[in-house]
Every structure is written in structure tokens, then in C-alpha cells.
């Protein structure tokens, strides 16, 4: 078994990851960065080319500036590929990787999904209105990849199917037309996802989900798939108590590695398209905190109702803090909390000091 901790890039952790924070990881690389364009604010966007094989794989992370887990996993991957592991050798022999660690550096700095012009780059594949979108498209056209990995984070609200398990990792083989036909291109991406899911089930059983494949050719994945290149969407999700997404980072690293291994060793066709459809569809069943019987805290809240709290991620002095907000009040049957608080006593509500903010929210709530 490979020991992940050996390859984990120690210079970065947590959710706030910028060009600056990955600087020391990238400066260790013996390869020169390839500038592919400038962001709106004039930050150079770099790609890194590794390997010399005939299977070409293009990956980009943080096209959504506040989605940094996959960027951390890519830094771990650079360490792995620079090691003496036989698998690293196999991958670099059979594949050529083109990796963009941060596509949206301005959004990363201010911790927003969108770029600095408030444009969602993953809804700009047709218009190509932003320099970051054009940089990726031009790289796609010049590199001519055989596979694309589109790397993201998802919110904590997703469950893997109608279960009480969070979707710690989710995938999608995007549609390439409105009819959502299963084209040969989509099938290749589906098989790669099945390979990764099979591996992940040994680590996080029941915690892998699949996204809805509604077609939108303004999304980059759909657009590239439509152009005939198998494209896999990766989504890093919630692992219990891991708001810094350091555990999920490991599962994303292992997923990317499994996909590269499957491609390098020519094993894609060992997997079946049908198994892709056995991966449960993501559902939105989670709150960060679910409060049962909140009437005890505040009689204004109807008896029998529960309160669902979601955290808002706030950038505060180079760190992300998690600010609770009331998302929903109602019977909330069939919903789950990453944490559940049951109010049972009039004096001791069961809230710890760190949950004082949540208690204040409840006390101040009025209809
Ligand atoms: Zn995203």
C-alpha cells in the first residue's frame, strides 16, 4: 500500500489556497511553468507539463476560486510523480499531463466562486468572455488532450443518494447533447469514474455520489465532451468533521491517481458503463447543524419543527471561518445534520461554547 502522508504537501492546508500559498510547492518542481494567459487582474496563469507518453491528459483546478481541495491534491500529485514509485514511472512513461493548478487566481485571492468580474468561468464556455476562459480554451486547442479532468469542490449539503452519508467525493460524466445520449466519449469518462468509485468504496463506503447530467454547453465539461474529449468532473465534498477538507484532499489524490493508473495501464475497458448508473445520485439532504426541538430554546419556533443551519464561508485574515446561518425551519423530516443538537433541557440547551453563535441565532429568531 502506498503511504499518502509521504507525498502530502506540508506547506499548504485548509481552504484558503492562492497562487502565493502554492508557490513553494511549485518552486520545487524541476519543470518550467508554461504561461497560458493572464487573469483579469494581470496574474500569470501557469500550466505544468509532465511525462512523455502518448496519452494526453489536461487537468485544471480552482476555476472556481473558492474551491481549493483539488488544488491541494494536485500539489500532492506533483510530489508523488516526482518520487521513485514504480506507478509514478508508469504514468509518466505512458501519459503526458498538462496541469493548471489555479485557473482563477483572482477569485482564489478574494475567495469567490466567480472571477474578479463576477463571471462564473464554468458558465462561460460558449461566450469565452473572460481571459481565464480563453486561456483554458486555447490550451485545450493547442494541447489536444485525450482526456480532461475538471476539478472542483461542492457544498456540504450533498448526500450520496437518499442516505445519511455525505457525498465526500462526487463525479459526473457530463452530457454532450440535450438528449443526454450515452456517446462513446461519455462512456470512456463513465468507465474512468467506475474505476475511481471501485477504489473509493474501500476507503469511504457509500460516500461517493453522482451528479445530474442536465446538458449546458456553457459549462466547460459539457463543451469539451461535446468536442469529443472524454471529460470527468471531480467534486470534493464533505467528510465528517473535516471542514478544512484535508481528508477529502486525500481521497481526491487517490481518485486522480487511480484514473491516471487506469489510463496508463490501458485498463479503461475492464470497467462497465452500467456500473456508473449504480452510483447514487446526489441529494441535498444535509445541513451543517440540525437542531431538534428548538422550541425549548425559543418558544416562537413552532413545536415539532427543527432548525437547519448552514455555514457561510467567510474569508477573514487569510483564513476561512464558518459562520452559521439559519437555512430552514420546518418539520425537516428525512434531512440530516453533519452535527445534530437535541434541545432537551430548559437551562442546559446542550450547546458548547463554540456553538454559542448558533444558540444566539435561535434565541434571536422571531416569526
Ligand atoms: Zn466548482
Boltz pocket constraint, residues with backbone or C-beta under 6 A from the ligand:
constraints:
  - pocket:
      binder: B
      contacts: [[A, 64], [A, 67], [A, 151], [A, 152], [A, 153]]
      max_distance: 6.0
